[in-house]
Amino acid sequence: MSKRFGELKVVAHSEIDRLKWNQMAALAQFPYFMHTDYLDACWPEWDALILGDYEAALPLKIKKKLVWSIALHPLFIRSIEVLGDTTKSTVLSDWLQENVDFFKLCFVKSFSNLENEERLFQILPLDSAYIEIRKQYSENVKRKLKSFEKSGLQVTEGNNIEGLIQLFKAEKADVYEQMNEKALTHLAQLMEAYLTNGRGKLVEVRSQYQLLAAAFFIVQEKKCLYLKGIVNAEGKKIGGMQALFDMVIQEGANRLEYLDFGGSNDAGLAAFNRKFGSNDFKYVLLKQNKLPWPFNWLADRK
């Protein structure tokens, strides 16, 4: 270890002090992504870059490909962030640049001179009465909610994770290349973990025994994260997905800080989120590629 990095070191997953880690994660800007339960499900055997006695820390997984070190961002975690003393962010960033040959990692904000790509996500404040929040809904959302009311169906809370996964496979799995069986297994494990620890909520719309729409939310540190949802053609006609979000907004109004829609560069999904009155925020994908040709070219294509 270079002297200029002092007590900065990579700590193996099995040696991470989970109590200290989660105490720092609770103070993160987006604590749900940084909690060990979340990281364990989405990023199996993740390690961490830790300064001193948990003065500052960053989740990280470095793999070796031939003689080069590679670090890639995991699915279902929008962004990672430096925990603890964020004034030490540059120290951790400098370590990454010096010790990792190729990485693509999403961060809450840019803190280096690396190549970066801005991405968007949406947040809806919930620190007011539901009636005030609903005034921000677009006319399209209000019409969809009226359609749902006319359908006579109800939004219910459930625990059938497999139902959501199977509906996703039927409706969207072929659209998203990364959503393979391994990814869906990690997603199911994440939802199961959060139902078990009491911080997860699975809401559904069913017509008799048929699942029309389902969505999973995580509530942590008075913040609500939309994790994943799906709706079929019949559910779309009656405003099933709008009804799911509306119920969660009603329950969170004046009780939670905000609803985080999770983020997407897909223009259609972003537009859907904004129709509830949410606002755009930015995060960044930071990249470094020190691989020799032609490996640098091949890696950039991924």
Beta strands, then each sheet from edge to edge (+ up, - down):
strand 1: 8-11
strand 2: 47-51
strand 3: 56-60
strand 4: 63-65
strand 5: 68-72
strand 6: 83-84
strand 7: 102-107
strand 8: 115-125
strand 9: 155-158
strand 10: 200-207
strand 11: 210-220
strand 12: 223-231
strand 13: 258-260
strand 14: 279-289
sheet 1: 1+ 2- 3+ 6-
sheet 2: 4+ 5- 7- 14+ 8- 13+ 12+ 11- 10+ 9-
end
